[in-house]
């Protein structure tokens, strides 16, 4: 009888984590679903970010593996920007007590509307690769490196929408097409997730049992979503990015006026 009463909440949570993984693999933003889902499930808020990092890391690992063939970057380039992402995410996770989430939300309220407007206006955005116009040093130090480091700090601090911000920034500022930008975003998002997770594990802020169980649902969702993204490319990634960025803006605004 106890099992009967306990199973449905876990089933609903698993379905939501699966859906989050599906969306996250295509355009990022899975945290928009998982964070409120964990809270509704009754998870201790002190364990929320760490537990979410554990399950999302498992799911993102699947998506990153599926997108790996689309990376087409030099190994030293990937190593350096992964190191920058790991450092940024670890710093963000350790600084979570110093930077109130409200501060980050105010910043996102300023940044997100232009993103949504840009995606709606630029019909051909992300369909071509124009990264060749930049030098390797410019991409590594001034563009891809900076994007990886600073967005990963946000990932450690708060998290939702990190994959979306990475993919959009790589496409807009580095000139990669959306499929390649998304592939790079998955790898960097995985690195930042693992670095932030290390910090949360050190701080004892992870529900290991729940995180591992929900990670399996996230892996299934990420596998399905990455299959769709790889098959349809920018035709499905671009509108999903618009929906996720708009949803993130709406949720932040609603949380602040509630």
N, C-alpha and C positions, 0 to 999 in steps of 0.2 A: 504493500500500500504506500509506504514511504517513497519507494522508487517511482511509483505512478505519479505521485504529487511532485516529485523533484524533477522528473524528466522534461516536462513541457518547457519550463523556463530555460533550461539548457538548450533545448531544441530550438526555441525561438532565437536565443542568442547566437547559436551556431548558424542559423539561416541568415541572420543579419550580418554576421562576420563573413559568410560566403558572399553575400551581395556586395559588401564593402570591398572584398578582395577582387571581385569581378570588375567593379568600377575602377578600383585603384590600379589594376593592371593596364587599363586603357588610358586613363587620364589622371590618376592620382586622386586624392580626396577621400580615401576610404575612412580616414579618421572622423569624417563628418558623421559617419554611421556608427562606427565602433565605439567611440568615446561615450555618446549618450546611451548606447546599448548596454555597455558595461555598467554605467551608473544605474540604469533602470533595472538591471539584473540584481543590483544591491552590492556591487563591489565597493570596498572601502576606497574613498576618494584618494587617500594617500598612496594606494597601490594602482591607481587608474592608469597613469602615464606609463609606468614600468610594465604592467601587464599587457597593455596595448602594444608596447614596443616589442614584447616577446612574440605575440601572435602575428603582428604585422611583419616582423622580420622573417618569420617562417614563410609567410605568403609571398613577400617580396622576393625571397630567394628563388622561388619557383618562376616568377615573372622575369627576373633578371637572367635566369638560365635560358628561358625561352627566347628572350630578346638578344642573347649574346651574339648571335651571328650578324646582327645588324650594327654592331658597334663600329667595326672597321677603324679603330684608333690604334696608334702605336702603344706598345706595352708601357714604355716609360711615361707617356702622357697620362695613361689611365692610372698608373701607380701614383703619380704626383697629385692628381686631382682627388683620388681616393684618400690619400693621406690628409689633404686639406679638408675634405668632407668629414673624415673621422675626427680630426682635431676640433672642427667647428661644432659638431654634434656633441662631443664629450664636454666641451666648454658650456654649451647651452644647457645640457642636462644638469651639470654641477651648479649652474647659476640660476636654476629655476626659482630658488627662494629669494634671489636678489631682484629679479625682474618680474613684477606681477603680470599675470596673463592679460589684465585689462590694458596695460601699456601696449602689448603686442596687438591686441584687438583694435585699438585706436589706429595703429599704424596700418593694419590691414584694411580698415574702413577707407583710408585714403588711397591705398594702392590698388584695391580690387576693382572699383568702378572703371578706371581706364583700361584694365585688362579685359573686362567683359565687352566694353565698347570697341576695343581694338579687334577682338576676335569676331565680333559681329560685322565690323566694317571691312576688314581685310579678307575678302572671299578666297584669295589664293594663298593665304598665309600657310607656310609649312609644306607646300607641295614641291618645292625645289630646294636644292642645297647650294648655298652661296658662300659657304665657309672659306672657299679658296681665296677670297679677296683679303683675308687676314693672314698675317704671318703666324708661325707656330708659337713664337714667344708672346705675341699679342693674345692669342687664344688661351694659352696656358696661364699667363700671369695676370693679364688685365681683364679677361672675359670668363672663360670656363673655370679657371682657378678661383676667381673672386666669387662667381656665382655659387660654386660648390661649397666654399667656406662659409659664406654669410647665410645662405639658405639653410645649410646644415645646422648653424647656430639656432635658427628658428625651429628646426626640426627637434633639436634637443629641448628647447624651451616649451614649445607647444605642440607642433606636429601636423595638424590637419592641413591638407593642401600642399605638403612639401613636394610630392611628385609632380603636381600640377605646376607649381612655381618653377621647379627645375626644368621641366620639359619646355614650358613657354619661354623661359630665359635663354636656354640653349638655342632654341629656334630663332628667337628674336635678336639676341645679342651676338650669337656666334654664327648664325646663318645656316645651321643644320636643318635638314628637312624634318618634319615632325616625327617620322618613324625612327630616324636615327637619334633625334633629340630625346624621344621617349625611351629608347634603348639605353642611352647614357644616363637618363634620369633614374631608371630602374636600378642600375648598378650603383649609382651614387646614393640613392635612397636606401639601398640595402646596407651600404657601408655606414651611413649616418645612423640608421636604425640600430645596427650592431654596436656602434660606439656609444650611443645614448643608452642602449640596454645595459652595456657594461657598467655605466655610471649608476643606473637604477639598481642593478644587482648589488653593487658595492654598498649602496645606501639602504639595501633591504626593502626596496619598494616594488616588489614583483610577486604576484600570486602565481607561482610556478605551475601548479596543477591546472588552474583555469587557463593560463596563458598557453600552455602546451596543447591542451585539448582544443581550444578555439583556433590555435595555429593550424591544425589539420583542416578545419573548415576554410580558413583563409587561403591555404595552399590550393584547395580545390577551386575556389573562386578565382584566384589569380591565374590558374592554369586555363580556365575557361575564357577569362577576359583577354589574356595574352594571345590566345588562339584567334579570337575575333580581330584584335588589333593588328596582328601580323598578316592576317588575310585581307583586311580592308584598308590598312594603312591610314594615311591622313584623312581619308573620307569619313572614318568613324572617330578617329582621335580628336580632330578639330572640333566638331560639334560637342563631343563629350567634355572637352576642356572648357568650352563656353558654359555648359550646364554646371560643371563642378565649380568653376570660379564664381558663377552667379549664385549658386546654392550656398557656397561658403560665405559670400557677402551677406546674403539674406539671414543666415543663421547667426552670424556675428552681430548684425544689427538687432535681431530679435532678442538675443541674449542680453544685450546692453540696455534695451528699453523695457525689458520685462520687469 
